[in-house]
Amino acid sequence: NTSAQKSNTEKILGCWTFKEIQFSEKVNFEGQIIKWYKNNVLCFNSDGECTSTNNENKSKPFEGSYKISEDEKTLTQKWKESNNSEEENSEIKFLDNKLLVFKVEFGTMTYKRK
């Protein structure tokens, strides 16, 4: 018996803890990004809602929504608290039971399953 492999839509569900960021270019806000994401937990629910929490300062979670593209290669997020009402698209580079790696405009972010 063989079982069908889970889709990215299924695999992404749950919470992920930030592991590292690799910058693809020099940015002058690198320190701020590292500080924010250092203790970040990103959670995805089956209803299309997501949260981003910085566990270091115990701040209120950012709430938003997400979707995975039909081809399972793009993660689109929209944050309610953001001054920018645009959706953020990230390319899913790798996703399994333990790691989530996606490409953002300034680099590649890696999260591990919480």
N, C-alpha and C positions, 0 to 999 in steps of 0.2 A: 504494500500500500504506500502510495505517495500522497503527500498533502500539498495543497497549493501554497505557494510562498505568500506571506503577508505583503500587502501593499504598503507604500509609505504612509498613506492615510491612516492605516491601522498601527503601523510601527511607531509613529510619532506620538501617540497618545501617552499621557503620563507626564512626569516631571523630569527635567534635565538640569544638571548643575554645570555651570561654566567651567571649562578646563583650560582653554588657551585661545589666543588670537594670534594669527600670523598676518602682519600687515603686508599688503602688496605694493604699497607706496609709502613714502614719508608723509605723515600728517601731523599738523601742529596741535592736534587735540588727542594725541596718543595716550598721554597720561590720564586724562579724564576718562577715556574709554576703558582703559585697563582698571582704573579705580572703580568704575561703576560695575563692570562685568565680573570683577574678581570674585564676588560672592553672590552672583546672580543665579536665580533659579527660574527657569522658563517652563511653564506647564501648559499642556494642550489637552482640552477636554473633547469628548466625542460630539458635543453640540456646536463645535466651531468657535468656542470661546477660548481665550488664552490669557495667561497672566505672566508678568515679569516682576520678580521680587528681588531686592537687594537684601540679603540676610544679614549683612554687616550692620547696617543702620536701622534695621527693623522698620523700614518705611512701608507705607501702604502700597500694596501691589499695583502696578500699572495693569489696567484691564483692556482687553481688546478682542479682536476676532481674527481668525486665520482661515485659510483654505489651501489645499494642495491642488496644483493644476491637474488637468485630466491626464497628462503624460507622466505625472508623479515626479517631475523634476524641479518644480518651482514652489516655494513656500511664500505665500502672500499674507502679510500681517497688517492690521490697521489698529492703532492704539487710540483709545477714547481720550486719554489725557494729553495727547500730543497737540501742539499748536499747528502741526502740519496734518491736514486732513487727508493727505495722500496715502495710498497703500504702499507698503514697502515690500519689494520682491527680492527674494534670495534664492540662489540656485542651490538645490540640495546636492551636495557632492557625495555624501555617504550617509546611510542611515541603516542601523541594525538594532539589535536588542540592547546594545551597550553604548554606542556612540552615535551622535548626530553632528554632522559637519556640513556647514552651509557657507556659501560665498556671498559676502555683502560687498558694497561698492569699494570699500577700502581694505578688504582682506578676507581671510577665512576664519570662521569661528568654530570651535569644537566644544561640544557639551557631552557629558557622560550621564548615563541613566542614574537617577537618584535612587 
